[in-house]
Every structure is written in C-alpha cells, then in structure tokens.
Amino acid sequence: MSKSPRRPFGEDSNHFDRDLDAILNRVYASNPGGRYEAATVRKTSPRVEQGSLELKQALADLRDLRTKSQIALRMKEEVDYLQGEIAALRKLGTEIETLRKKIDEEP
C-alpha cells in the first residue's frame, strides 16, 4: 500500500472547522452564552489561534490515520475471505480428482 500524501487541515471539511470554532468561542468567550466571532477570539489571543491551528492539524492527522486503519482492516477482511475461498476451491479440486479416479477405475 503506497503512502498517501497528508492533506493539510484546510482541505478537510469545513464542518470540523465550524465545530472547533464554536467550541473555542464557548471556552474563551468572556460572557457566558455570548457569541463571539472566531476572528474576535483569535485577535484577543495569538496562543488560541496557534493552538487552534495545531488542534486542527492534529485532528486532520487523526482522521487520516483512522481512514488508513479502516482501509487496512477492510483489506485484511478481504484477504481472509479470499483465503477461505481458496481453501474451499482446493478442497473441491481434491474431491474432483478423487471422483475422476473412481470413474477411471470403474469397468
């Protein structure tokens, strides 16, 4: 399996970004229940912006890892299935050979 290039977090779904921004707004908003725009939160604290970017990148990396592991699991399941089918075909081949010998032995 070839290694796929990492997608930067900006190419991922905006749904994730909106959710993360909403969480950051709730956590860092000065008035409870108040709505701050994500830009306002970022202006007030560069650390929050840096942490947000790092978190988004970590989430993108985690998503990529999950996707790769799901692909590997599906491939393993497919290999297991094919190995079972090969075993069944070998068994049938043996049975066919046995039947051919019986037919050849009959007068």
N, C-alpha and C positions, 0 to 999 in steps of 0.2 A: 504494500500500500504506500503510495507516494505521499509525502508530507505536503499538505495544502498550505498555501501562504496564509499568514494571520491576517484577519480583517481588522482594520482599525475600528475603534468603537464608533466612529462617525458613520460607518457604513451599515451599522446594525439598525434594528428597528427603533424608530423614534418613540415608540410606546415605552420602551425601557427608560429613555431619557426623561420623558414626561413624568413617569412614576418616580424616578430618582429625584427630579427637581421638586416634585410635590412633597416628598419625604424631607428633603433638605429644607424646604420652606417651613414645614411644620416644626422641624427641630430647631432651626435657627431664627425663626420669627420672634420678634420681641413682644408682640401682643398675642395671647392665646387665641386661636381660631382666626387670627388675622391672615390676610392673604398678601404675601409679598411676591413680587415678580422674582423669577430666578436671577435676573440681572441685578436687582437690588441686593439680594443676598450676596452675590459674587462681589459687588462693589464694596460691601462692608467688610469682607474678609477674603484676602487672596488665598489664605490657607484653605478656606472652604472650597474655593474654585479648584485649587490643586488637588485637594482630597477628593472632590467630585470627579475630576478627570481620572485620577488614579483608580477610584472605585469603578467608574465606567469601563476603564480598560481591563481591570481585573474581572469584572462581570462578563465582558466580551471574551476574554481568555477562558473563563469558566464555561461559557456557552460553547465555545469551540471544542473544549475538552470533552464536554458532555456529548456533543454531536459525534466526535470521533469515537468515543466509547460505545455509543449506540450503534454506529456503523460496524465496529469490531464485533459487538455482540450479535448483530444480525448475520455477519459473515460466519461467525462460529456456529450459529444455529444452522445456517445453510450447509456448511461443511459437515456437521453432524448428520443432517438429513441425507446428504449425498452419500456419506459413508454407509449409512443404513441401507440405502437403495443399492449400493454396490454389493454389499453383503448379500442382500436378497437376490440380486442377479447372479452372483456366484453360486448360491445355493440352487437356484433354478438351473444354471448351467450344469451343475453336478447331477441333478435329477434327470435332465435331458440325456446326458451321457449314459447314465445308468439304464434308462429306458431304451436307448439305442442298442446297448449291448444285449439287453433282454430280447429285443426284436431280432437281432442278428443271430442269437442262439436258438431261436425257435425254428422248427423244421418247415 
